[in-house]
């Protein structure tokens, strides 16, 4: 594992951040612990709770109790709901966020949360009372940093406020200029940048599905025949010897020095091992250039 600076804090954070939640616990508590212990052994020191779910918090706390708390970084996602029944719940109220943080701290025994991350808040979803509650949580030491997560245009406004310490953004090999410009703006604000959704399996497109050319603001456009070079622009990702397409995409995102860490979500130790090995591997010669050329083809008019 390799490490990068965590914003302006001077701390070192692992290239990978392990996302932990219901999917990782689907096979039981022991499987979840096994995944976390494997992550620690691989050198991962950054962990993201997908929700404030008490069970996930307790399991993560148990695994991290075996290491010095100051050497690991834990973030909690706020506003994303807890479990299947609350998948659509969005609660950015002062009471809701304070309760979520207190619940995680109670069940995990972590002592503090390194970063509270607001999950895709809308333009008007954060009331003044909610911001005051977050400041109070920081003042009491229950949380230390604030992050904002999302890929929509409203993220530009949140980045520009200077109120957040980190940006969590979708960022894959074909990320457009709005995302790339937002990352640059975040770095100019001295925000740490975490990338997620770094891998999109392009084989899931139906063989005969039409590809649409996007118009202004991503709307409109006409059909493009499915058998054009654009359809298989990234096909080489699945034909590179000794590499999985997912590992290539991860390595490519890590070539951007603005990215502090990439959020990964393996649910088994085998897939975790493949991803954890990627930061230590050099991409095959010419592959980065091939990706850039594929981006041009994929987005060609």
C-alpha positions in Angstrom: 0.0 0.0 0.0 1.1 3.5 -0.7 0.1 6.7 1.2 -0.7 10.3 0.3 -1.1 13.5 2.2 -4.6 13.9 3.7 -5.4 17.5 2.7 -3.5 20.1 4.7 -3.6 18.0 7.9 -0.2 16.6 7.2 -1.4 13.1 7.9 -0.8 10.2 5.6 -3.8 8.3 4.2 -3.8 5.0 2.3 -4.4 5.1 -1.5 -7.5 3.1 -0.8 -10.4 3.8 1.5 -12.5 0.7 2.3 -16.3 1.3 2.1 -18.1 -0.8 4.7 -21.8 -1.4 5.1 -24.7 -3.8 4.5 -23.2 -5.5 1.5 -20.0 -6.4 3.4 -22.1 -7.9 6.2 -24.4 -9.8 3.9 -22.5 -13.1 4.6 -22.5 -12.4 8.4 -20.5 -10.7 11.1 -17.4 -12.9 10.8 -17.1 -12.4 7.1 -17.3 -8.6 7.7 -14.5 -8.9 10.3 -12.4 -11.0 8.0 -12.7 -8.4 5.3 -11.7 -5.6 7.7 -8.7 -7.6 9.1 -7.5 -8.3 5.6 -7.7 -4.6 4.8 -5.7 -3.7 7.9 -3.1 -6.4 6.9 -2.9 -4.8 3.4 -2.1 -1.4 4.9 -5.4 0.3 4.4 -5.8 2.9 7.2 -8.9 4.7 5.8 -12.5 3.4 6.3 -15.9 4.7 5.3 -19.1 3.7 7.0 -21.8 3.8 4.3 -24.5 4.7 6.9 -24.8 5.2 10.6 -26.0 1.6 10.9 -25.2 0.4 14.5 -24.2 -3.1 13.4 -21.7 -1.9 10.8 -20.4 0.6 13.3 -19.9 -2.1 16.0 -18.1 -4.5 13.7 -15.8 -1.8 12.4 -15.1 -0.6 15.9 -14.2 -4.2 16.9 -11.8 -4.6 14.1 -10.1 -1.2 14.6 -9.8 -1.7 18.3 -6.7 -3.8 17.6 -4.7 -0.8 16.2 -3.8 2.6 17.5 -6.8 4.8 17.0 -4.6 7.7 15.8 -3.3 5.6 12.9 -6.7 5.0 11.2 -9.2 7.4 9.7 -12.9 6.8 9.8 -15.6 8.7 7.9 -19.4 8.4 8.3 -21.9 9.1 5.5 -24.8 11.2 6.6 -28.1 11.5 4.8 -27.9 8.2 3.0 -30.4 6.2 5.1 -29.8 3.0 7.1 -30.6 -0.4 5.6 -33.0 -1.5 2.8 -36.1 0.0 4.6 -34.6 3.4 4.8 -32.7 3.4 1.5 -34.4 6.5 0.3 -34.3 8.4 3.6 -32.6 11.7 3.6 -32.1 13.4 6.9 -29.9 16.5 7.1 -31.7 17.9 10.2 -29.6 19.0 13.2 -31.3 16.2 15.3 -30.8 13.6 12.6 -27.1 14.2 12.0 -26.3 14.6 15.7 -28.2 11.4 16.5 -26.4 9.5 13.7 -22.9 10.6 14.9 -23.7 9.8 18.5 -25.1 6.4 17.5 -21.9 5.5 15.6 -19.7 6.6 18.4 -21.7 4.6 21.0 -21.7 1.3 19.1 -18.2 1.6 17.6 -16.3 2.8 20.7 -14.1 4.8 18.3 -13.9 7.9 20.4 -14.3 10.3 17.5 -15.1 10.4 13.8 -12.4 11.7 11.6 -14.8 13.0 9.0 -18.6 13.4 8.6 -19.6 13.3 5.0 -22.8 14.8 3.7 -24.2 12.6 1.0 -25.5 14.5 -2.1 -27.4 17.3 -0.2 -29.6 19.4 -2.4 -29.2 23.1 -2.9 -31.7 23.9 0.0 -31.4 20.8 2.2 -28.9 22.2 4.6 -30.6 24.5 7.1 -28.7 27.0 9.2 -29.5 24.9 12.2 -27.9 21.9 10.6 -24.7 23.8 9.9 -24.7 25.0 13.5 -25.1 21.4 14.7 -22.1 20.3 12.6 -20.0 23.1 14.0 -21.0 22.0 17.5 -20.0 18.4 16.8 -16.6 19.6 15.7 -16.2 21.9 18.7 -16.9 19.0 21.1 -14.4 16.7 19.2 -17.0 14.1 18.1 -16.1 14.9 14.5 -12.9 16.5 13.2 -13.5 17.2 9.5 -16.5 17.8 7.2 -16.8 16.3 3.7 -19.3 16.7 0.9 -20.1 13.9 -1.5 -21.8 14.0 -4.9 -21.4 14.4 -8.6 -24.2 16.9 -9.5 -23.7 20.6 -10.5 -24.7 21.7 -7.0 -21.4 20.4 -5.7 -19.7 23.4 -7.3 -21.6 25.7 -5.0 -20.7 23.6 -1.9 -17.0 23.5 -2.9 -16.9 27.2 -3.4 -18.2 27.9 0.2 -14.9 26.9 1.7 -16.9 25.2 4.5 -15.8 21.7 3.8 -12.5 19.9 4.2 -12.9 17.2 1.6 -14.7 16.4 -1.6 -15.9 12.9 -2.4 -16.6 12.7 -6.1 -17.3 10.1 -8.8 -14.3 9.8 -11.0 -13.7 7.2 -13.6 -11.5 6.9 -16.7 -14.0 8.7 -18.8 -14.8 11.5 -16.3 -15.8 14.7 -18.1 -14.5 18.2 -17.6 -17.1 19.3 -15.1 -15.8 16.7 -12.7 -12.2 17.4 -13.4 -12.7 21.1 -13.0 -14.5 20.6 -9.7 -11.5 18.5 -8.5 -9.2 21.3 -9.4 -11.4 23.9 -7.6 -11.5 21.7 -4.5 -7.7 21.4 -4.4 -7.5 25.2 -4.8 -9.6 25.4 -1.6 -7.1 23.0 0.1 -9.8 20.3 0.2 -8.8 16.6 0.2 -10.2 14.7 -2.8 -11.6 11.2 -2.5 -12.7 9.4 -5.7 -15.5 6.8 -5.9 -17.4 5.0 -8.6 -14.0 4.7 -10.3 -15.1 1.6 -12.3 -18.0 1.2 -14.6 -18.3 -2.2 -16.2 -18.9 -1.3 -19.9 -19.7 -4.9 -20.8 -23.1 -4.5 -19.1 -24.3 -2.5 -22.1 -26.7 -4.6 -24.2 -24.9 -5.6 -27.4 -27.6 -4.0 -29.7 -28.3 -1.0 -27.4 -28.0 2.3 -29.3 -25.4 4.8 -28.1 -26.6 8.3 -27.9 -24.5 11.4 -28.5 -25.1 13.9 -25.7 -26.2 17.4 -26.5 -25.9 20.5 -24.5 -26.2 19.8 -20.7 -26.2 16.0 -21.6 -29.7 16.2 -23.2 -30.9 15.2 -26.6 -28.8 13.9 -29.5 -29.4 11.3 -32.1 -28.6 7.6 -32.4 -25.2 6.3 -33.2 -25.0 2.7 -34.7 -24.0 0.2 -32.1 -21.2 -1.3 -34.1 -19.0 1.9 -34.3 -15.6 2.1 -32.7 -17.2 4.2 -30.0 -19.0 1.1 -28.7 -15.7 -0.8 -28.0 -13.5 2.2 -27.2 -12.6 0.7 -23.8 -12.7 -2.9 -24.9 -8.9 -3.2 -24.3 -9.6 -2.9 -20.6 -10.8 -6.5 -20.6 -8.0 -7.8 -22.9 -5.0 -6.7 -20.9 -3.0 -9.7 -19.7 -2.6 -10.1 -15.9 -4.8 -7.1 -15.2 -8.5 -6.9 -14.4 -10.4 -4.0 -15.9 -11.3 -2.8 -12.4 -7.6 -2.8 -11.4 -6.7 -0.8 -14.5 -9.3 1.8 -13.8 -8.2 2.1 -10.2 -4.5 2.5 -11.2 -5.5 5.2 -13.7 -7.4 7.3 -11.2 -4.4 7.0 -8.8 -2.2 8.6 -11.5 -4.0 11.9 -10.6 -2.0 13.5 -7.8 -5.0 15.5 -6.7 -6.7 12.3 -5.5 -5.9 11.5 -1.9 -7.7 8.2 -1.8 -10.0 6.0 -3.9 -13.1 4.5 -2.2 -13.4 0.8 -2.9 -16.2 -1.5 -1.9 -15.1 -5.2 -2.2 -17.2 -7.6 -0.2 -14.8 -10.5 -0.2 -11.1 -10.8 0.6 -10.1 -12.1 -2.9 -11.4 -9.0 -4.7 -9.9 -6.8 -1.9 -6.5 -8.4 -2.5 -6.6 -7.6 -6.2 -7.5 -4.0 -5.5 -5.0 -3.6 -2.7 -2.2 -4.7 -5.0 -3.0 -2.2 -7.7 -1.3 0.9 -6.1 2.0 -1.1 -6.0 1.9 -2.1 -9.6 3.0 0.0 -12.6 0.5 0.2 -15.4 1.7 -1.5 -18.6 3.7 0.8 -20.9 1.4 2.9 -23.1 -1.8 1.9 -21.4 -2.4 5.4 -19.9 -2.0 6.9 -23.4 -4.4 4.3 -24.8 -7.0 5.3 -22.2 -6.7 8.9 -23.2 -7.2 8.0 -26.8 -10.2 5.9 -25.9 -11.7 8.9 -24.1 -11.4 10.9 -27.3 -13.1 8.1 -29.3 -15.8 7.5 -26.7 -16.7 11.2 -26.6 -16.3 12.0 -30.3 -19.1 13.8 -32.0 
